[in-house]
Amino acid sequence: MNNAQRYLPVIQACNACVVACEASAAACIGAKDNQPLDIGITLNRDCADLCRLAARLMERESGLVDEVCRLCAITCEACAQECRKYDLPECQECAEVCARCVEQCETITAGA
């Protein structure tokens, strides 16, 4: 099994995280009083960008996978913690998806 196949569950988790983070950011932006949600919006966007990058690097079997997955897990954990603070369903879903992504990314970084 090549690395790209080994990475498939992590790539899928990262891609799911991108979708959930973008949906959460959009919901926060659309909220009536979104000022308290600014930190969450920023984390959603940062997390989506890092998950996109991690998935791409795994797909091409980059030598930077371990480091980027480690950073992705840190960012996803921060995003999950922040999203848990908000009652919006998109934020709660994002928190769950981010937590799953952390678990998957840690399967990569555990051996590093």
MMTF fields as JSON, N, C-alpha, C and O atoms, coordinates in Angstrom:
{
  "mmtfVersion": "1.0.0",
  "mmtfProducer": "UNKNOWN",
  "numBonds": 447,
  "numAtoms": 448,
  "numGroups": 112,
  "numChains": 1,
  "numModels": 1,
  "chainsPerModel": [1],
  "groupsPerChain": [112],
  "chainIdList": ["A"],
  "bondAtomList": [4, 2, 8, 6, 12, 10, 16, 14, 20, 18, 24, 22, 28, 26, 32, 30, 36, 34, 40, 38, 44, 42, 48, 46, 52, 50, 56, 54, 60, 58, 64, 62, 68, 66, 72, 70, 76, 74, 80, 78, 84, 82, 88, 86, 92, 90, 96, 94, 100, 98, 104, 102, 108, 106, 112, 110, 116, 114, 120, 118, 124, 122, 128, 126, 132, 130, 136, 134, 140, 138, 144, 142, 148, 146, 152, 150, 156, 154, 160, 158, 164, 162, 168, 166, 172, 170, 176, 174, 180, 178, 184, 182, 188, 186, 192, 190, 196, 194, 200, 198, 204, 202, 208, 206, 212, 210, 216, 214, 220, 218, 224, 222, 228, 226, 232, 230, 236, 234, 240, 238, 244, 242, 248, 246, 252, 250, 256, 254, 260, 258, 264, 262, 268, 266, 272, 270, 276, 274, 280, 278, 284, 282, 288, 286, 292, 290, 296, 294, 300, 298, 304, 302, 308, 306, 312, 310, 316, 314, 320, 318, 324, 322, 328, 326, 332, 330, 336, 334, 340, 338, 344, 342, 348, 346, 352, 350, 356, 354, 360, 358, 364, 362, 368, 366, 372, 370, 376, 374, 380, 378, 384, 382, 388, 386, 392, 390, 396, 394, 400, 398, 404, 402, 408, 406, 412, 410, 416, 414, 420, 418, 424, 422, 428, 426, 432, 430, 436, 434, 440, 438, 444, 442],
  "bondOrderList": [1, 1, 1, 1, 1, 1, 1, 1, 1, 1, 1, 1, 1, 1, 1, 1, 1, 1, 1, 1, 1, 1, 1, 1, 1, 1, 1, 1, 1, 1, 1, 1, 1, 1, 1, 1, 1, 1, 1, 1, 1, 1, 1, 1, 1, 1, 1, 1, 1, 1, 1, 1, 1, 1, 1, 1, 1, 1, 1, 1, 1, 1, 1, 1, 1, 1, 1, 1, 1, 1, 1, 1, 1, 1, 1, 1, 1, 1, 1, 1, 1, 1, 1, 1, 1, 1, 1, 1, 1, 1, 1, 1, 1, 1, 1, 1, 1, 1, 1, 1, 1, 1, 1, 1, 1, 1, 1, 1, 1, 1, 1],
  "groupList": [{"groupName": "MET", "atomNameList": ["N", "CA", "C", "O"], "elementList": ["N", "C", "C", "O"], "formalChargeList": [0, 0, 0, 0], "bondAtomList": [1, 0, 2, 1, 3, 2], "bondOrderList": [1, 1, 2], "singleLetterCode": "M", "chemCompType": "L-PEPTIDE LINKING"}, {"groupName": "ASN", "atomNameList": ["N", "CA", "C", "O"], "elementList": ["N", "C", "C", "O"], "formalChargeList": [0, 0, 0, 0], "bondAtomList": [1, 0, 2, 1, 3, 2], "bondOrderList": [1, 1, 2], "singleLetterCode": "N", "chemCompType": "L-PEPTIDE LINKING"}, {"groupName": "ALA", "atomNameList": ["N", "CA", "C", "O"], "elementList": ["N", "C", "C", "O"], "formalChargeList": [0, 0, 0, 0], "bondAtomList": [1, 0, 2, 1, 3, 2], "bondOrderList": [1, 1, 2], "singleLetterCode": "A", "chemCompType": "L-PEPTIDE LINKING"}, {"groupName": "GLN", "atomNameList": ["N", "CA", "C", "O"], "elementList": ["N", "C", "C", "O"], "formalChargeList": [0, 0, 0, 0], "bondAtomList": [1, 0, 2, 1, 3, 2], "bondOrderList": [1, 1, 2], "singleLetterCode": "Q", "chemCompType": "L-PEPTIDE LINKING"}, {"groupName": "ARG", "atomNameList": ["N", "CA", "C", "O"], "elementList": ["N", "C", "C", "O"], "formalChargeList": [0, 0, 0, 0], "bondAtomList": [1, 0, 2, 1, 3, 2], "bondOrderList": [1, 1, 2], "singleLetterCode": "R", "chemCompType": "L-PEPTIDE LINKING"}, {"groupName": "TYR", "atomNameList": ["N", "CA", "C", "O"], "elementList": ["N", "C", "C", "O"], "formalChargeList": [0, 0, 0, 0], "bondAtomList": [1, 0, 2, 1, 3, 2], "bondOrderList": [1, 1, 2], "singleLetterCode": "Y", "chemCompType": "L-PEPTIDE LINKING"}, {"groupName": "LEU", "atomNameList": ["N", "CA", "C", "O"], "elementList": ["N", "C", "C", "O"], "formalChargeList": [0, 0, 0, 0], "bondAtomList": [1, 0, 2, 1, 3, 2], "bondOrderList": [1, 1, 2], "singleLetterCode": "L", "chemCompType": "L-PEPTIDE LINKING"}, {"groupName": "PRO", "atomNameList": ["N", "CA", "C", "O"], "elementList": ["N", "C", "C", "O"], "formalChargeList": [0, 0, 0, 0], "bondAtomList": [1, 0, 2, 1, 3, 2], "bondOrderList": [1, 1, 2], "singleLetterCode": "P", "chemCompType": "L-PEPTIDE LINKING"}, {"groupName": "VAL", "atomNameList": ["N", "CA", "C", "O"], "elementList": ["N", "C", "C", "O"], "formalChargeList": [0, 0, 0, 0], "bondAtomList": [1, 0, 2, 1, 3, 2], "bondOrderList": [1, 1, 2], "singleLetterCode": "V", "chemCompType": "L-PEPTIDE LINKING"}, {"groupName": "ILE", "atomNameList": ["N", "CA", "C", "O"], "elementList": ["N", "C", "C", "O"], "formalChargeList": [0, 0, 0, 0], "bondAtomList": [1, 0, 2, 1, 3, 2], "bondOrderList": [1, 1, 2], "singleLetterCode": "I", "chemCompType": "L-PEPTIDE LINKING"}, {"groupName": "CYS", "atomNameList": ["N", "CA", "C", "O"], "elementList": ["N", "C", "C", "O"], "formalChargeList": [0, 0, 0, 0], "bondAtomList": [1, 0, 2, 1, 3, 2], "bondOrderList": [1, 1, 2], "singleLetterCode": "C", "chemCompType": "L-PEPTIDE LINKING"}, {"groupName": "GLU", "atomNameList": ["N", "CA", "C", "O"], "elementList": ["N", "C", "C", "O"], "formalChargeList": [0, 0, 0, 0], "bondAtomList": [1, 0, 2, 1, 3, 2], "bondOrderList": [1, 1, 2], "singleLetterCode": "E", "chemCompType": "L-PEPTIDE LINKING"}, {"groupName": "SER", "atomNameList": ["N", "CA", "C", "O"], "elementList": ["N", "C", "C", "O"], "formalChargeList": [0, 0, 0, 0], "bondAtomList": [1, 0, 2, 1, 3, 2], "bondOrderList": [1, 1, 2], "singleLetterCode": "S", "chemCompType": "L-PEPTIDE LINKING"}, {"groupName": "GLY", "atomNameList": ["N", "CA", "C", "O"], "elementList": ["N", "C", "C", "O"], "formalChargeList": [0, 0, 0, 0], "bondAtomList": [1, 0, 2, 1, 3, 2], "bondOrderList": [1, 1, 2], "singleLetterCode": "G", "chemCompType": "PEPTIDE LINKING"}, {"groupName": "LYS", "atomNameList": ["N", "CA", "C", "O"], "elementList": ["N", "C", "C", "O"], "formalChargeList": [0, 0, 0, 0], "bondAtomList": [1, 0, 2, 1, 3, 2], "bondOrderList": [1, 1, 2], "singleLetterCode": "K", "chemCompType": "L-PEPTIDE LINKING"}, {"groupName": "ASP", "atomNameList": ["N", "CA", "C", "O"], "elementList": ["N", "C", "C", "O"], "formalChargeList": [0, 0, 0, 0], "bondAtomList": [1, 0, 2, 1, 3, 2], "bondOrderList": [1, 1, 2], "singleLetterCode": "D", "chemCompType": "L-PEPTIDE LINKING"}, {"groupName": "THR", "atomNameList": ["N", "CA", "C", "O"], "elementList": ["N", "C", "C", "O"], "formalChargeList": [0, 0, 0, 0], "bondAtomList": [1, 0, 2, 1, 3, 2], "bondOrderList": [1, 1, 2], "singleLetterCode": "T", "chemCompType": "L-PEPTIDE LINKING"}],
  "groupTypeList": [0, 1, 1, 2, 3, 4, 5, 6, 7, 8, 9, 3, 2, 10, 1, 2, 10, 8, 8, 2, 10, 11, 2, 12, 2, 2, 2, 10, 9, 13, 2, 14, 15, 1, 3, 7, 6, 15, 9, 13, 9, 16, 6, 1, 4, 15, 10, 2, 15, 6, 10, 4, 6, 2, 2, 4, 6, 0, 11, 4, 11, 12, 13, 6, 8, 15, 11, 8, 10, 4, 6, 10, 2, 9, 16, 10, 11, 2, 10, 2, 3, 11, 10, 4, 14, 5, 15, 6, 7, 11, 10, 3, 11, 10, 2, 11, 8, 10, 2, 4, 10, 8, 11, 3, 10, 11, 16, 9, 16, 2, 13, 2],
  "groupIdList": [1, 2, 3, 4, 5, 6, 7, 8, 9, 10, 11, 12, 13, 14, 15, 16, 17, 18, 19, 20, 21, 22, 23, 24, 25, 26, 27, 28, 29, 30, 31, 32, 33, 34, 35, 36, 37, 38, 39, 40, 41, 42, 43, 44, 45, 46, 47, 48, 49, 50, 51, 52, 53, 54, 55, 56, 57, 58, 59, 60, 61, 62, 63, 64, 65, 66, 67, 68, 69, 70, 71, 72, 73, 74, 75, 76, 77, 78, 79, 80, 81, 82, 83, 84, 85, 86, 87, 88, 89, 90, 91, 92, 93, 94, 95, 96, 97, 98, 99, 100, 101, 102, 103, 104, 105, 106, 107, 108, 109, 110, 111, 112],
  "secStructList": [7, 7, 2, 2, 2, 2, 6, 2, 2, 2, 2, 2, 2, 2, 2, 2, 2, 2, 2, 2, 2, 2, 2, 2, 2, 2, 2, 2, 2, 2, 1, 6, 6, 7, 4, 4, 4, 2, 2, 2, 2, 2, 2, 2, 2, 2, 2, 2, 2, 2, 2, 2, 2, 2, 2, 2, 2, 2, 2, 6, 6, 7, 6, 6, 2, 2, 2, 2, 2, 2, 2, 2, 2, 2, 2, 2, 2, 2, 2, 2, 2, 2, 2, 6, 6, 7, 7, 7, 2, 2, 2, 2, 2, 2, 2, 2, 2, 2, 2, 2, 2, 2, 2, 2, 2, 2, 2, 2, 2, 6, 6, 7],
  "xCoordList": [0.856, 0.0, 0.897, 1.753, 0.696, 1.5, 0.944, -0.146, 1.713, 1.32, 0.014, -0.786, -0.218, -1.448, -2.667, -3.657, -2.61, -3.708, -3.793, -4.888, -2.66, -2.622, -3.211, -3.837, -3.016, -3.505, -4.988, -5.561, -5.618, -6.978, -7.967, -8.705, -8.016, -8.955, -8.655, -9.572, -7.393, -7.004, -7.384, -7.894, -7.133, -7.515, -9.026, -9.484, -9.792, -11.251, -11.678, -12.578, -11.047, -11.366, -11.023, -11.778, -9.89, -9.5, -10.486, -10.869, -10.894, -11.845, -13.203, -13.84, -13.647, -14.902, -14.786, -15.745, -13.616, -13.374, -13.434, -13.96, -12.905, -12.969, -14.427, -14.777, -15.264, -16.682, -17.371, -18.106, -17.13, -17.773, -17.301, -18.102, -16.019, -15.487, -16.038, -16.372, -16.132, -16.679, -18.155, -18.602, -18.911, -20.327, -20.473, -21.355, -19.616, -19.655, -19.314, -19.987, -18.287, -17.911, -19.055, -19.362, -19.681, -20.795, -21.954, -22.579, -22.243, -23.329, -23.002, -23.872, -21.753, -21.337, -21.424, -21.875, -20.992, -21.046, -22.497, -22.801, -23.384, -24.792, -25.582, -26.743, -24.963, -25.664, -25.961, -25.213, -27.072, -27.502, -26.402, -26.014, -25.91, -24.85, -23.598, -23.338, -22.831, -21.698, -20.402, -19.377, -20.414, -19.186, -18.524, -17.311, -19.289, -18.631, -18.11, -17.341, -18.527, -18.146, -16.879, -16.442, -16.29, -15.121, -13.975, -13.346, -13.698, -12.612, -12.95, -12.092, -14.197, -14.618, -14.514, -14.076, -14.91, -14.838, -13.39, -13.097, -12.507, -11.085, -10.545, -9.848, -10.858, -10.398, -10.994, -10.301, -12.274, -12.887, -12.105, -11.803, -11.785, -11.074, -9.647, -9.179, -8.956, -7.6, -7.617, -6.782, -8.571, -8.676, -8.977, -8.369, -9.899, -10.228, -8.993, -8.726, -8.25, -7.056, -5.994, -5.388, -5.774, -4.762, -5.199, -4.375, -6.478, -6.97, -6.825, -6.458, -7.117, -6.923, -5.462, -5.161, -4.563, -3.13, -2.693, -1.974, -3.123, -2.733, -3.198, -2.436, -4.441, -4.957, -4.124, -3.774, -3.814, -3.018, -1.627, -1.129, -1.007, 0.344, 0.328, 1.254, -0.713, -0.818, -1.044, -0.478, -1.874, -2.141, -0.869, -0.704, 0.032, 1.273, 2.421, 3.558, 2.118, 3.104, 4.313, 5.459, 4.041, 5.083, 5.866, 5.347, 7.087, 7.919, 7.516, 8.042, 6.58, 6.134, 4.838, 4.279, 4.363, 3.078, 3.032, 2.073, 4.045, 4.02, 3.867, 3.044, 4.651, 4.619, 3.296, 2.736, 2.79, 1.539, 0.368, -0.552, 0.385, -0.672, -0.639, -1.687, 0.534, 0.649, 0.008, -0.77, 0.325, -0.256, -1.762, -2.529, -2.174, -3.589, -4.338, -5.413, -3.786, -4.425, -4.541, -5.57, -3.501, -3.528, -4.623, -5.382, -4.696, -5.685, -7.092, -8.008, -7.282, -8.597, -9.058, -10.237, -8.152, -8.506, -8.946, -9.943, -8.216, -8.587, -9.94, -10.766, -10.161, -11.414, -12.569, -13.635, -12.365, -13.41, -13.778, -14.959, -12.782, -13.039, -13.824, -14.747, -13.458, -14.147, -15.581, -16.514, -15.752, -17.084, -18.052, -19.254, -17.533, -18.399, -19.065, -20.071, -18.524, -19.06, -20.343, -21.069, -20.632, -21.732, -22.883, -22.671, -24.096, -25.297, -25.698, -26.576, -25.08, -25.446, -25.189, -24.127, -26.139, -25.951, -24.708, -24.04, -24.404, -23.211, -21.941, -20.979, -21.934, -20.766, -20.616, -19.504, -21.728, -21.677, -21.21, -20.419, -21.713, -21.28, -19.794, -19.056, -19.363, -17.958, -17.082, -16.025, -17.512, -16.737, -16.552, -15.463, -17.612, -17.528, -16.599, -15.772, -16.745, -15.923, -14.456, -13.568, -14.204, -12.831, -12.213, -11.045, -12.993, -12.482, -12.108, -11.09, -12.923, -12.589, -11.325, -10.51, -11.17, -9.982, -8.726, -7.675, -8.84, -7.709, -7.29, -6.107, -8.271, -7.966, -7.252, -6.276, -7.728, -7.115, -5.713, -4.789, -5.556, -4.235, -3.226, -2.049, -3.698, -2.805, -2.335, -1.302, -3.067, -2.574, -1.325, -0.485, -1.206, -0.029, 1.116, 2.248, 0.814, 1.884, 2.366, 3.425, 1.621, 2.025, 3.352, 4.143, 3.582, 4.822, 5.968, 7.089, 5.691, 6.719, 7.571, 8.481],
  "yCoordList": [-1.178, 0.0, 1.235, 1.387, 2.117, 3.335, 4.327, 4.141, 5.37, 6.336, 7.034, 7.299, 7.337, 8.032, 7.203, 7.762, 5.884, 5.015, 4.972, 4.967, 4.942, 4.916, 6.203, 6.195, 7.291, 8.594, 8.821, 9.794, 7.95, 8.193, 8.577, 9.547, 7.859, 8.271, 9.669, 10.398, 10.033, 11.355, 12.418, 13.48, 12.13, 13.054, 13.288, 14.424, 12.219, 12.351, 13.181, 14.014, 12.964, 13.743, 15.213, 16.094, 15.476, 16.86, 17.522, 18.674, 16.809, 17.373, 17.634, 18.65, 16.731, 16.944, 18.161, 18.914, 18.344, 19.472, 20.789, 21.78, 20.805, 22.012, 22.419, 23.584, 21.476, 21.758, 22.257, 23.244, 21.57, 21.957, 23.326, 24.12, 23.604, 24.905, 26.039, 27.103, 25.818, 26.849, 27.096, 28.243, 26.04, 26.19, 26.919, 27.763, 26.595, 27.249, 28.728, 29.57, 29.053, 30.457, 31.225, 32.348, 30.622, 31.285, 31.52, 32.58, 30.539, 30.694, 31.803, 32.591, 31.856, 32.892, 34.278, 35.232, 34.377, 35.657, 36.097, 37.286, 35.149, 35.458, 35.669, 36.078, 35.394, 35.562, 37.04, 37.916, 37.302, 38.678, 39.513, 40.549, 39.068, 39.797, 38.932, 38.145, 39.086, 38.176, 38.674, 38.002, 39.824, 40.352, 39.339, 39.146, 38.677, 37.705, 36.472, 35.688, 36.304, 35.119, 35.328, 34.414, 36.51, 36.82, 35.834, 35.439, 35.435, 34.469, 33.148, 32.532, 32.719, 31.47, 31.526, 30.564, 32.639, 32.793, 32.679, 31.99, 33.35, 33.3, 31.884, 31.401, 31.212, 29.828, 28.904, 28.022, 29.091, 28.274, 28.401, 27.403, 29.608, 29.84, 29.301, 28.685, 29.53, 28.994, 27.471, 26.858, 26.877, 25.422, 24.87, 23.885, 25.493, 25.045, 25.115, 24.19, 26.203, 26.356, 25.305, 24.727, 25.062, 24.068, 22.655, 21.843, 22.36, 21.039, 20.825, 19.739, 21.878, 21.795, 21.487, 20.601, 22.233, 22.041, 20.638, 19.968, 20.19, 18.863, 17.788, 16.878, 17.884, 16.89, 16.88, 15.817, 18.054, 18.13, 17.539, 16.824, 17.836, 17.312, 15.801, 15.116, 15.276, 13.815, 13.181, 12.13, 13.821, 13.288, 13.187, 12.243, 14.147, 14.106, 13.469, 13.453, 12.936, 12.247, 13.127, 12.69, 14.348, 15.319, 14.896, 14.2, 15.318, 15.077, 15.943, 15.771, 16.874, 17.773, 17.317, 18.04, 16.136, 15.66, 15.656, 16.157, 15.102, 15.007, 16.377, 16.557, 17.329, 18.667, 19.369, 19.996, 19.27, 19.936, 19.255, 19.939, 17.945, 17.243, 17.605, 17.707, 17.794, 18.211, 19.592, 19.796, 20.524, 21.862, 21.818, 22.553, 20.975, 20.807, 20.313, 20.824, 19.34, 18.813, 19.89, 19.991, 20.689, 21.78, 22.783, 23.215, 23.145, 24.119, 23.557, 24.261, 22.305, 21.673, 21.589, 21.796, 21.293, 21.23, 22.605, 22.715, 23.64, 24.998, 25.388, 25.999, 25.038, 25.348, 24.605, 25.182, 23.337, 22.554, 23.172, 23.307, 23.544, 24.159, 25.459, 25.723, 26.258, 27.537, 27.3, 27.939, 26.395, 26.14, 25.588, 25.846, 24.833, 24.283, 25.386, 25.133, 26.597, 27.713, 28.289, 29.007, 27.986, 28.63, 27.657, 26.467, 28.178, 27.353, 27.055, 26.223, 27.707, 27.463, 25.998, 25.467, 25.334, 23.926, 23.691, 22.666, 24.647, 24.508, 24.51, 23.812, 25.285, 25.338, 24.034, 23.53, 23.49, 22.227, 21.087, 20.237, 21.082, 20.079, 20.243, 19.26, 21.481, 21.758, 21.237, 20.658, 21.437, 20.959, 19.444, 18.938, 18.723, 17.263, 16.828, 15.932, 17.472, 17.112, 17.441, 16.666, 18.588, 18.964, 17.947, 17.582, 17.497, 16.511, 15.208, 14.599, 14.776, 13.571, 13.791, 12.881, 14.994, 15.296, 15.262, 14.787, 15.762, 15.7, 14.246, 13.916, 13.381, 11.956, 11.369, 10.633, 11.686, 11.153, 11.717, 10.978, 13.016, 13.619, 13.03, 12.859, 12.732, 12.158, 10.764, 10.318, 10.052, 8.757, 8.927, 8.03, 10.075, 10.375, 10.824, 10.36, 11.73, 12.345, 11.441, 11.697, 10.396, 9.501, 8.818, 8.549, 8.544, 7.876, 8.83, 8.4, 10.122, 11.119, 11.469, 12.291],
  "zCoordList": [0.0, 0.0, 0.0, 0.871, -0.984, -1.005, 0.025, 0.565, 0.28, 1.299, 0.969, 1.867, -0.306, -0.679, -0.266, 0.205, -0.435, -0.004, 1.523, 2.086, 2.178, 3.637, 4.192, 5.252, 3.491, 3.932, 3.645, 4.134, 2.867, 2.405, 3.52, 3.346, 4.656, 5.703, 6.256, 6.632, 6.303, 6.798, 5.777, 6.135, 4.505, 3.435, 3.462, 3.341, 3.621, 3.677, 4.888, 4.776, 6.036, 7.237, 7.033, 7.446, 6.4, 6.123, 5.165, 5.37, 4.133, 3.175, 3.831, 3.55, 4.695, 5.424, 6.332, 6.502, 6.909, 7.799, 7.027, 7.534, 5.823, 4.982, 4.796, 4.981, 4.434, 4.182, 5.45, 5.415, 6.575, 7.834, 8.309, 8.802, 8.166, 8.59, 7.74, 8.262, 6.442, 5.563, 5.885, 5.885, 6.156, 6.516, 7.844, 8.004, 8.781, 10.091, 9.959, 10.553, 9.195, 8.99, 8.34, 8.74, 7.341, 6.661, 7.622, 7.591, 8.475, 9.448, 10.444, 10.813, 10.871, 11.821, 11.185, 11.818, 9.942, 9.236, 9.076, 9.169, 8.839, 8.64, 9.923, 9.877, 11.067, 12.343, 12.578, 12.144, 13.275, 13.538, 14.162, 13.623, 15.278, 15.985, 15.935, 16.844, 14.867, 14.687, 15.313, 15.199, 15.966, 16.578, 17.519, 17.436, 18.422, 19.309, 18.562, 19.118, 17.315, 16.545, 15.721, 15.023, 15.792, 14.96, 15.132, 14.15, 16.361, 16.601, 15.918, 15.286, 16.048, 15.412, 13.906, 13.275, 13.324, 11.869, 11.399, 10.422, 12.094, 11.729, 11.864, 10.972, 12.968, 13.153, 12.099, 11.592, 11.761, 10.699, 9.405, 8.75, 9.048, 7.787, 7.84, 6.882, 8.952, 9.099, 9.029, 8.364, 9.719, 9.753, 8.357, 7.937, 7.646, 6.287, 5.386, 4.62, 5.48, 4.642, 4.975, 4.073, 6.253, 6.636, 6.257, 5.835, 6.404, 6.004, 4.5, 4.051, 3.723, 2.264, 1.945, 1.146, 2.584, 2.349, 2.763, 2.022, 3.943, 4.416, 3.437, 3.111, 2.968, 2.018, 0.739, 0.227, 0.234, -1.006, -0.82, -1.689, 0.305, 0.538, 0.713, 0.278, 1.345, 1.464, 0.102, -0.198, -0.729, -2.069, -2.892, -3.664, -2.739, -3.52, -2.754, -3.227, -1.552, -0.716, -0.414, -0.519, -0.044, 0.287, 1.529, 2.402, 1.585, 2.757, 3.951, 5.05, 3.735, 4.8, 5.469, 6.294, 5.121, 5.627, 7.154, 7.742, 7.797, 9.265, 9.914, 10.811, 9.463, 10.057, 9.795, 10.696, 8.567, 8.241, 8.96, 9.408, 9.077, 9.811, 11.297, 11.934, 11.838, 13.239, 13.417, 14.349, 12.543, 12.6, 12.328, 12.951, 11.419, 11.111, 12.361, 12.676, 13.061, 14.271, 15.345, 16.013, 15.515, 16.506, 16.156, 17.023, 14.889, 14.439, 14.536, 14.962, 14.15, 14.243, 15.7, 15.987, 16.608, 18.029, 18.529, 19.242, 18.163, 18.565, 17.97, 18.647, 16.718, 16.045, 16.711, 16.927, 17.036, 17.701, 19.042, 19.364, 19.815, 21.12, 20.974, 21.744, 19.999, 19.792, 19.307, 19.792, 18.365, 17.807, 18.855, 18.789, 19.817, 20.875, 21.698, 22.36, 21.667, 22.447, 21.853, 22.541, 20.587, 19.878, 19.649, 19.414, 19.721, 19.589, 18.153, 17.922, 17.192, 15.795, 15.441, 15.768, 14.778, 14.431, 13.569, 13.701, 12.686, 11.837, 12.677, 12.355, 13.742, 14.629, 15.403, 15.567, 15.877, 16.608, 15.696, 16.104, 14.457, 13.479, 13.184, 13.106, 13.021, 12.753, 13.885, 13.634, 15.128, 16.279, 16.213, 16.483, 15.857, 15.758, 14.622, 14.793, 13.469, 12.307, 12.58, 12.227, 13.208, 13.555, 14.525, 14.386, 15.493, 16.454, 15.745, 16.071, 14.778, 14.007, 13.176, 13.022, 12.647, 11.853, 12.731, 12.3, 13.947, 14.891, 15.078, 14.995, 15.33, 15.53, 14.32, 14.471, 13.13, 11.917, 11.7, 11.36, 11.895, 11.72, 12.715, 12.398, 13.891, 14.906, 14.529, 15.028, 13.653, 13.198, 12.345, 12.28, 11.692, 10.871, 11.756, 11.612, 12.672, 13.477, 14.605, 15.179, 14.937, 16.028, 15.732, 16.636, 14.461, 14.081, 13.805, 13.534, 13.872, 13.532, 14.72, 14.607]
}
